[in-house]
Amino acid sequence: MKAKALCAALMLVAGSVSATADDYPNQPIRLVVPFSAGGPTDTAGRLIAEPLRRQLGQPIVIENRPGASGVPGTEAVVSGPNDGYTLVVGGIAPIVLVPAVKKLRYDVDKDLVPLGLIWRSPQVFAVRASLGVSTVAEFIQYAKANPNKLTIGSAGVGTVTHMANELFKRETGITFTHVPYRSTSNSVTDLIGGQIDAVFGDVAILTPLVQAGSIKALAITAAKRSPLLPNLPTMAEAGLPNVQTEVWFGLLAPARTPAPILDRLKAAVRASQMDPEYRKGLLKYGTELDNVGADQFADFIHAESKRWTPIVKAAGVTFN
């Protein structure tokens, strides 16, 4: 009798999951952005929301849950419902950088399933207009002649802008003072005002300021030049091929989500990545997607973790 009861229970569960998958989605889907509204993570989430809505036939509701490098918002999704109606926009900080040095309430490999990359944007290395240097070589020369005199801002300890500083330091052998802020916009404000000497910042954020002459761009941290600043050399052209950094975001779902629903989400995200209007929207921010599909995003995360973990550890970064 017990065996029959167990079998009946398993069949009931299987039937329930199947029915849920067949009916999915039948209500709005919540997309958690673990950073503030108006930032690049928020922009990335809102850009993908429209093509995803068309693919799934349900509204995509953005929920901003900022704080602590995106970790609390990501934790909330992992510990929340696993029914396919709550997804998260994952970025390099909560998915790669923080897990490298801190034990979290989630394991990226075990608790989250990558659905697809939605944003890849290189950074610009820029200095205050009054610094008097025009190239990366001149900046390095100035730094070596004035150890620890220069100040380079970031969007906060452990952010990709901070890690770009550490990578730059390691590749050039120079020393400087790191000045962490709460966001890139805060650091750029002080760069314009001359309170700090340089920053690494997202190309879309810095381009208007470079074009206005408010700050001076020295190089871009991409493998090729950006269409937003076509005359700006890459770090490789400046003699630093290993200084490649970028801001990236992708969609992830809780790993306990039923497999048929995960398959539906992966297909929907892949189709959204190929959407012509979506790709046109990305180009306005100087970003292109050459990495399409869930498996490719999973491979990308592993490659980023392998590349950044030793840098984060060597820098002695701690996350509170």
Secondary structure as UniProt FT lines:
FT   HELIX           2..23
FT   STRAND          29..33
FT   TURN            37..38
FT   HELIX           40..56
FT   STRAND          60..64
FT   HELIX           68..70
FT   HELIX           71..79
FT   STRAND          86..91
FT   HELIX           93..97
FT   HELIX           98..101
FT   HELIX           108..111
FT   STRAND          112..128
FT   TURN            129..130
FT   HELIX           136..145
FT   TURN            147..149
FT   STRAND          151..154
FT   TURN            157..158
FT   HELIX           160..172
FT   STRAND          177..180
FT   HELIX           184..193
FT   STRAND          198..202
FT   HELIX           203..212
FT   STRAND          215..220
FT   TURN            227..228
FT   TURN            230..231
FT   TURN            235..239
FT   TURN            241..242
FT   STRAND          246..254
FT   TURN            255..256
FT   HELIX           259..273
FT   HELIX           276..283
FT   TURN            284..286
FT   HELIX           294..314
FT   TURN            315..316
//
